[in-house]
């Protein structure tokens, strides 16, 4: 497992999610929960890219690849949440957050900025595990074939 590969693909996830959400904000679609969920496409892309690059380089261990996948997606998630935190604070703070959180994971509640970011971190960790495990199941047999 190359840490530089994990970081590079994590940053690609972050850039994809960042551009996607900025585009949604510019188009006035940031309050659409079903569109927010589509960010999983960028996570799948980055994690798949890490596993595929590992396979081509001969990294065979299931646990090693699984750890690479999780780290890749969590780097993307942490960078994205940090950028969101900065964005929320510069675009109105709690007032902007109230607009973002309507109809999403907090129901009718009014989370603080740290609560919102912590909730996103938990959600990201769960998605990271699910995406990583799913892609590892897909690649499990293919890694052996690539390396023969």
Kinemage of the C-alpha trace (Angstrom):
@kinemage 1
@onewidth
@group {chain A} dominant
@subgroup {mainchain}
@vectorlist {calphas} color= white
{ca unk a 1} P 0.000 0.000 0.000
{ca unk a 2} L 1.431 3.335 -1.059
{ca unk a 3} L 0.375 6.214 1.147
{ca unk a 4} L 0.875 8.659 -1.728
{ca unk a 5} L -1.682 6.706 -3.798
{ca unk a 6} L -4.188 6.731 -0.962
{ca unk a 7} L -3.726 10.474 -0.417
{ca unk a 8} L -3.909 11.270 -4.142
{ca unk a 9} L -7.140 9.326 -4.608
{ca unk a 10} L -8.559 10.788 -1.384
{ca unk a 11} L -7.849 14.268 -2.711
{ca unk a 12} L -9.520 13.325 -6.020
{ca unk a 13} L -12.620 12.294 -4.054
{ca unk a 14} L -12.507 15.617 -2.210
{ca unk a 15} L -12.160 17.613 -5.444
{ca unk a 16} L -14.992 15.712 -7.113
{ca unk a 17} L -17.330 16.179 -4.157
{ca unk a 18} L -16.316 19.824 -3.750
{ca unk a 19} L -16.924 20.722 -7.388
{ca unk a 20} L -20.187 18.762 -7.399
{ca unk a 21} L -21.540 20.542 -4.314
{ca unk a 22} L -20.409 23.977 -5.501
{ca unk a 23} L -22.157 23.332 -8.810
{ca unk a 24} L -25.310 22.254 -6.961
{ca unk a 25} L -25.132 25.430 -4.866
{ca unk a 26} L -24.720 27.617 -7.973
{ca unk a 27} L -27.695 25.914 -9.637
{ca unk a 28} L -29.840 26.266 -6.514
{ca unk a 29} L -30.121 22.510 -6.029
{ca unk a 30} L -28.246 22.201 -2.732
{ca unk a 31} L -31.472 21.608 -0.810
{ca unk a 32} L -32.302 18.445 -2.768
{ca unk a 33} L -31.420 15.448 -0.555
{ca unk a 34} L -31.469 12.895 -3.381
{ca unk a 35} L -28.859 14.910 -5.294
{ca unk a 36} L -26.651 15.107 -2.208
{ca unk a 37} L -26.545 11.327 -2.052
{ca unk a 38} L -25.027 11.138 -5.537
{ca unk a 39} L -21.659 12.159 -4.080
{ca unk a 40} L -21.175 8.433 -3.504
{ca unk a 41} L -20.162 8.258 -7.185
{ca unk a 42} L -16.966 10.167 -6.396
{ca unk a 43} L -16.225 7.943 -3.412
{ca unk a 44} L -16.695 4.789 -5.490
{ca unk a 45} L -14.453 6.245 -8.207
{ca unk a 46} L -11.602 7.080 -5.805
{ca unk a 47} L -11.763 3.852 -3.814
{ca unk a 48} L -11.998 1.736 -6.956
{ca unk a 49} L -9.018 3.588 -8.405
{ca unk a 50} L -6.937 2.831 -5.291
{ca unk a 51} L -7.787 -0.869 -5.328
{ca unk a 52} L -7.190 -1.123 -9.070
{ca unk a 53} L -3.792 0.589 -8.795
{ca unk a 54} L -2.868 -1.674 -5.888
{ca unk a 55} L -3.840 -4.719 -7.933
{ca unk a 56} L -1.723 -3.609 -10.900
{ca unk a 57} L 1.229 -3.089 -8.603
{ca unk a 58} L 0.856 -6.573 -7.129
{ca unk a 59} L -0.609 -5.738 -3.721
{ca unk a 60} L -2.573 -8.923 -2.993
{ca unk a 61} L -3.512 -8.859 0.674
{ca unk a 62} L -7.229 -8.465 1.260
{ca unk a 63} L -6.690 -6.584 4.517
{ca unk a 64} L -4.053 -4.308 2.986
{ca unk a 65} L -6.332 -3.383 0.094
{ca unk a 66} L -9.315 -2.994 2.414
{ca unk a 67} L -7.340 -0.629 4.646
{ca unk a 68} L -6.179 1.331 1.582
{ca unk a 69} L -9.779 1.642 0.433
{ca unk a 70} L -11.033 2.850 3.811
{ca unk a 71} L -8.185 5.353 4.198
{ca unk a 72} L -8.783 6.689 0.689
{ca unk a 73} L -12.457 7.365 1.303
{ca unk a 74} L -11.909 8.763 4.796
{ca unk a 75} L -9.267 11.194 3.521
{ca unk a 76} L -11.791 12.418 0.966
{ca unk a 77} L -14.482 12.628 3.645
{ca unk a 78} L -12.386 14.505 6.204
{ca unk a 79} L -11.161 17.009 3.606
{ca unk a 80} L -14.722 17.498 2.332
{ca unk a 81} L -16.132 18.044 5.816
{ca unk a 82} L -13.329 20.480 6.681
{ca unk a 83} L -14.048 22.426 3.482
{ca unk a 84} L -17.783 22.380 4.257
{ca unk a 85} L -17.080 23.713 7.750
{ca unk a 86} L -15.110 26.602 6.268
{ca unk a 87} L -17.787 27.190 3.627
{ca unk a 88} L -20.604 27.256 6.196
{ca unk a 89} L -18.719 29.721 8.393
{ca unk a 90} L -17.980 32.054 5.468
{ca unk a 91} L -21.473 31.911 3.971
{ca unk a 92} L -23.609 32.793 6.942
{ca unk a 93} L -22.793 30.334 9.711
{ca unk a 94} L -25.802 28.930 11.581
{ca unk a 95} L -28.279 30.603 9.194
{ca unk a 96} L -26.711 28.906 6.184
{ca unk a 97} L -26.502 25.616 8.064
{ca unk a 98} L -30.230 25.745 8.799
{ca unk a 99} L -30.880 25.940 5.067
{ca unk a 100} L -28.527 23.012 4.404
{ca unk a 101} L -29.888 20.729 7.104
{ca unk a 102} L -33.595 21.113 6.247
{ca unk a 103} L -35.099 17.837 5.148
{ca unk a 104} L -31.866 15.921 5.406
{ca unk a 105} L -30.445 13.753 8.146
{ca unk a 106} L -31.525 15.880 11.095
{ca unk a 107} L -35.249 15.897 10.352
{ca unk a 108} L -36.702 19.003 11.913
{ca unk a 109} L -33.917 19.613 14.420
{ca unk a 110} L -31.525 22.511 14.423
{ca unk a 111} L -28.016 21.127 14.749
{ca unk a 112} L -25.077 23.323 15.581
{ca unk a 113} L -22.229 23.483 13.090
{ca unk a 114} L -20.079 20.995 15.059
{ca unk a 115} L -23.049 18.606 15.441
{ca unk a 116} L -23.749 18.777 11.718
{ca unk a 117} L -20.106 18.093 10.827
{ca unk a 118} L -19.869 15.253 13.357
{ca unk a 119} L -23.040 13.699 11.905
{ca unk a 120} L -21.527 13.927 8.436
{ca unk a 121} L -18.322 12.337 9.718
{ca unk a 122} L -20.265 9.377 11.133
{ca unk a 123} L -22.244 9.055 7.929
{ca unk a 124} L -19.011 9.213 5.919
{ca unk a 125} L -17.371 6.535 8.038
{ca unk a 126} L -20.326 4.197 7.507
{ca unk a 127} L -20.376 4.888 3.770
{ca unk a 128} L -16.612 4.380 3.650
{ca unk a 129} L -16.903 0.932 5.182
{ca unk a 130} L -19.796 -0.067 2.924
{ca unk a 131} L -18.154 1.163 -0.291
{ca unk a 132} L -14.767 -0.314 0.639
{ca unk a 133} L -16.208 -3.688 1.553
{ca unk a 134} L -18.408 -3.822 -1.550
{ca unk a 135} L -15.541 -2.959 -3.894
{ca unk a 136} L -13.246 -5.423 -2.132
{ca unk a 137} L -15.797 -8.153 -2.738
{ca unk a 138} L -15.870 -7.156 -6.396
{ca unk a 139} L -12.054 -7.091 -6.698
{ca unk a 140} L -11.335 -10.090 -4.462
{ca unk a 141} L -11.056 -12.654 -7.267
{ca unk a 142} L -9.895 -10.211 -9.932
{ca unk a 143} L -6.748 -9.234 -8.026
{ca unk a 144} L -5.437 -12.783 -8.224
{ca unk a 145} L -6.129 -12.917 -11.993
{ca unk a 146} L -4.349 -9.605 -12.640
{ca unk a 147} L -1.256 -10.749 -10.756
{ca unk a 148} L -0.868 -14.084 -12.593
